[in-house]
Amino acid sequence: MKAIGITPKNNVVDATNYVLHELGQPLHAFDANKIKGNKIEVKTLPKGSKFTTLDGVERELHEDDLMICDIEKPMCIAGVFGGIHSGVTEHTTSIFLESAYFNPVSIRKTAKRHGLNTDASFRFERGIDIENVEYSLKRVALLIKEIAGGDITSDIVDLYPKKHKDFEVFLAFEKINKLIGQNISQDTIKSILASLDIKVRNVTEAGMGLTVPSYRVDVQRQVDVIEEILRVYGYNNVDFSEKLNASVASTSSFEDYKIQQIIGDLLASKGYFEILTNSLTSPSYNRLLEGELEAKKHVTIINPLSGELSVLRKSSLFTALESASFNINRKRQNLKLFEFGKTYYQENNERIEEKYLSILLSGEANENSWTEPAKKTDFFQLKSIVDTVLERLGIKDVTYEPDSSKLFSEGISYKSNDDSTLVSFGIVKKSITKHFDIKQQIFYADFKWDVILKSLNKSGITFKEISKYPKLKGILPFYWTTP
């Protein structure tokens, strides 16, 4: 078991884990003496019921969680995790083996609700081969008998009232040739399908009827079959087209992505590096702003990966500080970063997205050299790049005032003619940077990208006619004399 990264438990549990990795079928062994009434029931329990799993954690059940129970109590969260009082121990003398198929959607929802990601749930929620359930049970029973001794004392109880039927699909030859881009012979197609265990029921001039085996849970449509054919046929065997078709669309020069590209190129030319951070963040960050963002409610994730990634960000500052902290901790103190992204919040039961451009400066403005000593980044370097961005966008008529937010110890806000904030920038408070274990000054600018796009001059290119006469910078005196 150690060879495949699993810690050995005991010979019975190790046998079930071995077959799980050998055949892909999760199995569970119960201590038969702990099954009250010698009866197994698969059912759901009332919401709020308590159940302690094998890891010793007491969990509160949902009314949709499928449970495996005896006549008195639940013993296992079906397809996810076993219970602490029904597992195999060193005192076990008889066992009950379970091999089952569960609905993938049900297992996935249960595993997400309880934050459990086990080897069993990983396979059940992606779909297993329903026809392999009985064979896997026989395999593990014989394996346990071989390595642990004992006798098989009962026949297999098979509760399979509605037999699963292999999926049937019609594969059109025209569709194959259209998607792949060239004709493939029918003999080649049949040979590939045979190698994939996909049976050909009948063949017509238009196509062929196919039966897909139960273990191919990812092949359910005609295009899925074509993808499998192309995968085996080989992408490198598809010929290049002799012509190239392209369409030219008429678009506005003021589209968002074009403006972003212009400003991104401008910042990159001045030595800035673009970052891309996660929109998911920690709800604890907003407490650093002392109520600054409390009026804007979180957009909460229903099934978060962790508590630190459970809400969408309401401010671009914190993910930028995470990047800064990551770099500083790896001896890269001189930072010039920028990012285009979105912030999210709820207001009056409405979810709102706002675009932003953030710029972060820290450390030294330039490297120490023989021509010029190193100089610390200061507020005026940040102001200079903010002015440069606005000038490149053609935004000139702005007013400024001290920033009133709680982000900066010293800050300025630029506003448009209609009193909308275009950008806020300044020195980030030490109480905020301290939370990210950053000891050096952080200079930060937050551009309200949606407001900036509205403020752009969209009248088009302005020009004037070129003069017919060359421009003279000066006139030299010229004298003509006669003898």
N, C-alpha and C positions, 0 to 999 in steps of 0.2 A: 504493500500500500504506500510505503514511503516513496517508492519509485515514481508514483504519479501524484505526489504531493498531498497525500491523505494520512493523517495520524491514525495509526491502528487503535481500535477500541477493544474488540474481542473477536473470536473466530466467527461468530454468527453475523455480527454487524459488518465485519470486514468482507464476508462473503456477499452480502447484499450490495455493498459499495463496489465490489469487484465486478459483479454482473451489471450494475448501473453503468460503469464505464466501458464494459465489454459490449453490451447490447443496447445501451441507451434507455433502458427501462428502469425507472425508480421502483424500489421495493421497500417494504417495511416489515420488521420482525417484532411481534408483540410477545410479551411473557404470557403464555396461555393461562397460567394459574391466577393472573390478575384480571382476567376477563370475567366479570360477574355475569352469572347466568349462562355462560358459554354461548352468548349470542352477540352478534355484531349488527349494529344499525348505522346506516349512513344518512344523516339528516342535518338540519340547521337548528340552532338553539336561539332562545330569546335574546334580544339585544341587551348588552350589558353583562351577560354571563361571564364568569371568571374561569380562566384556564391557564395552568402553569405548564410551559413548554420545557423541553429537555435542557435548555440553557438556564433554567431556574427562574425565569422571568414570568410574572403573572400578567396575563394579557386579558383585555376586555374585548369580548367577541362582538362581531357585527351580526345582524340577523341574516345576512347573506353568506356568512362563512360556512362552508360545508365541513361537517365534523364527522369523525368515525367514533362511535360510542358503543359501550356495552349497555346493559339494561339500567345502570345506575348513573354513569358519568361519561363525559367525553374522554377519549384516550388519545386523539390525534387530530391536528388540523389537516384535513384531507389534502394530500399532494404537496404540503408545505413543510410541516414540522411535527415531530412526535411529542407526546406528553411525557412529563417527568416520572409518572407513576406507572407507566405501562411498558417501558423499555426493557431490553434484555440486560441482565446483570450477571455477576459471577454466581448468584444463587439460583439462576433460572435452570429449570430441569425440563421444561417443555415449551415449545414456541408455536405461535400461529403466524404463518406467512401471508402477507397481502401483496398482490400485484394487481394494479388497477389502471384504468384510463379515466382522466377527468377533463372536463371542458376547459380549454386553454384560457378563455376569457375569465371564467370564475376563479381559476387559480391565480391568474395575474392580479386581479383586483384584491384578492385576499392577501397575497404576498405584499402588495404595495401598502395596503391599509396597516399592516403590522410591521412594516419595515424589515421584512425577512427576505433574504435572497439565498436560498439553499440550492444544493445540486438538484434536488427533486423538483422544486418549483421552477428552476431555470429550464428544465426539459419539458415539464408539463405545460407551462405557459406558451411554449413554442410549438407544441403539438408532437406527440409521439405516435408510433405505429400501433394502432389498436390490435392488429393481428399478431403482435409480438408479445402480448401480455401473458398468455398461458405458457408459451415456450420459455419465457424468462423465469416464470415461477418454477417450472420443472428443472431448469438449469440450476437455480440457486438451491433448491431442495436437495438435489443430488450432490452439489458442491458442499453443503453443510454436512450431509451424511458422511461424505468422504473425509472431511478435515476435523469434524467435531464428534463423529460417532452418532449413535442413536438410530432410531427407526422412523420411517415415514408411516404414520399410523392411520391416515385417512385418505380418501379419494379427493380429487380436486373438485371444489364447488365452483361452478362456472355460472355467474349471473350475467348473462349476455342476451337479454330477450329480443333486442332489435339489432340484428346483424348489420354491420357496416358494409356498405356497398362501395366498390372501387369507383372512383370518379370517372365519368365518361365525357369525352370531348371530341368535337369534330374538327379536324385539321384541314383547312382549305389550301390546295397547292398555290393558288393565286396569292393568298395572304403570305405564304412563306416567301415567294419570290419578291413580293412587294416590300416586305420588311427587310429582307436580307439584301435585296438589290441585284440579285442575279438568280438564274435558274439552277436548282440542284436536282439531280436525277432522283427519281422515285426509289430506285434500288439503294442509293446512298442514304436517303431518308429512312427507309425501312431498316437498314443495317444499324444506323445510329439509334433508332427507337428500340430495337431489340437489345442493344448494349445497355440501355437505360431501364430495362425491364418494363417498358411501356408496350402493351400488346396492341396489335393491329387487328381489329374485329372485322372490318370490311374496307374495301377500296372501290371508289367510283372515279369517274372522270374529273369530278370537282375536287375530291379530296379523300380522306380516309377517317374512319371512326376508330377512336383509340380508347383504351382502358388504362388509367393511370393507377399504379399500385398504391396501397394505403399508406405506406411509409413516406411517399413523396407528398407531404402536406403543403409544400411550397409550389406545387404544380397544379393549378386549379383552372387555368384559362388557356385559350388557344395561344396567346402570346407567350405564356410561360413555357409551353412545349416548344415553340419556335426558338425561344432563348436557349433552351437546352440543346436543341439541334445545332444551333450556331456555335455554342460553346464547344461541342465535340467536333464539329466540322472545322472550326478554327477561324478566328477573326482574320488571321493573316492570309487565309485562302480566298477572301472576298476581294474581287478585282476592284481597282479604282475606276471611277466613272471617267469617260472621255471628255465630259464637259462639266463645267461648274456653273450652277445657277445661284444667283444672288439677287436680292431685292433691296432697293434703296428707299428708305423711308424718310419722309420730310419731318424733321423734328425741330422744336424750338431750341435756340442757343441758350435759353435760360432754364433748361431742365436741371433739376436738382443735382443729378449725378455728374453733369458736366461742370457745374459750379464747384462741386466738391473736388473734382479732379484738378481743376485749375488751382484751387487753394492748397490742395494736397501737394501738387508739384511745386508751388511756391514755398511751402514750409520745408519740403524735402531738400530744395535747392539751398536752403539756409541752414542745413545741418540737423533738421528735426527728424525724428523717427516716428512712424505711425504705429500705434498700438491698437489692438482689438480685444476688449475685455468682456467678461461675462455679464449679461444683463441680470442674472440671478445673483442676489447678494443677501447679506444678513440684516434682519430687522433691527438689530442693536445699533447699527451705524447712525440711524436718525436721531438717537438720543444724544449724540455728540453735538447736535446743533441746538440743544436747549429749547426745543419747541418750534424751531424754524420751519420744519416740515410737518408739524402735527396736523395742520388743517387739511393736508393732502393725505388721504388714506392709502394704505398699502394695497397693491395688487398681489394677493397671496396665491401661491402655488398649491393646488389641491393635493398632489402627491410628490412633495419635495424629496430630493435625494438626501438632504440633510437639513438640520436646523440653520446652518450657515448659508444655505442656498434656497431659502423658503419664500422669498419675496422678490419682486422686480424692483430695480433701483429707482429711487425718486430723485437722486442727485448723481451727476457724473463724477463728483469729486472723489468719492470713496473708492471706486474701482481704479481711478487714476493713482490714488495713494497706495493701493495694493501693489500696482505695478512698480511704483517708485520704491516702495519698501523692498520688494523682491530684488530689484537691481542694486539698491544700496547695500543690502546684506551680502551681495556677491561682488563687492568692491567696485561697483560702477556708480560713483557718487555724482558724476557730471551728467545731468539728464536734460534732454530737450525732446519732449514727447508731445504728440497730438493724437486726437481720436475724434472720429465722427461716430455718433451713436444716437440712442434714444433713451429718454427717461419715461417712467410710467407712474400713474397714480389714479386714484378714484376720487371723484367729486360729484356729489348729488347722484350717486348710484350710476355714474357714467365713467367708463374707463377712458383715460386720456393719454395719448402719446405725444411727446415733444422731442424734436430733434435738437441736437446740440453739436458744437465743435468745442472741444476742450484742449487747452494748451498748458503744459506743465514744464516749469524750469526749476533747476536746482543745481547746487555745486558751483563749479567754476565756469565762467563764460568762455574761457579759452585755455588751451594747454600752455604750460610754461615752456618758453623757447628762448633762443639767444636774441631774438629780435624784440620780444615783448614778454614781460613777466605775466604769470597767471593772475587773473582778476576774478573776484567773486561775482556771481550773478546778482544783479540788483533789480529793484523795482522798475527802473527806467529801461532796462533791456526788455522786460515783459511789455511795458507800454509801447516800446518801439515796434515790437512784432505785432501787437494788437493794431496799432495805427497802420502798419504795412498791409495787414489783411484787409482792413476796411478800405484803404486807398485802392487796393487791387480790385475790390468789389465795386468801386465807384461811389462809395458812401462817404460824403464829405460833410454835410450839414448835420453835425451832431452836437448835443449839449452834454455836459458832464456834471456829476455831483458825487459827493462821498457815498460809498456803498453802504446801504442800511442793513444788509444781511448779516448773519452771525458766522459767516465763513471766514472772514478776513479780519486780521488785526489792523491792517491798513488797506483800504481798497477804494476803487473808483468804479462808477457805472456810467457807460455811454448810453445816451438815449436819442431816439429819433424825434422827428418833428411832432409826432402824435404822442409823445411822452412814453413810448414803449421802450423797454430796456433792450438794447442791442447786445451788450456784452458787459459782464462784471469781472473785474480782475483785481488782484492784490496779493498780499502775503497771508498765507493760510495760518490760522491761529495755532499756537503751540499746543493748546489743549486737544486739538484734533490730531495733529501730526504725532503727538505722544502716544496716542492709541495704536498707531501703526509702527511704533518703535523707530520713528524717524527723528533724529536729533538736529539735522540741518534744516535751513530755511527752505520752504517750498513756495514758489511763485506760481500762481494758477489763474487762468482766464477761462471763463465760461461764456461762449457765444450762444445766443438764442437763435438757432439757425432758421427756424420758421419765421421769426420776425425779420431776420436779415433778408431772407428770400423775398418777403413782401416789400422791403425797402429798396430793392434793386431798381435801377433805372432800366425799364424794359421797352424804351422807345426805339431801340435798335441802334445800329452803327451810325454815328454822325460823321459827316465829312464835308469838305469844301473843295471847290475846283482849284486845280493847280494853276498858278500864275503863268501867263504866256512868256513872261520876261524873266530872265535869270536875276536872282537877288544879288545886289552889289553890296559888299561890306564897306567899300570906300572908293573915292574917285581920285585918281592920280592926276596932277596937273600936267598938261601937255602943251609945249610951245613949238611953233613952227617959224623959222626965220629964213629970210632970203638974203643972199649975198648982195 
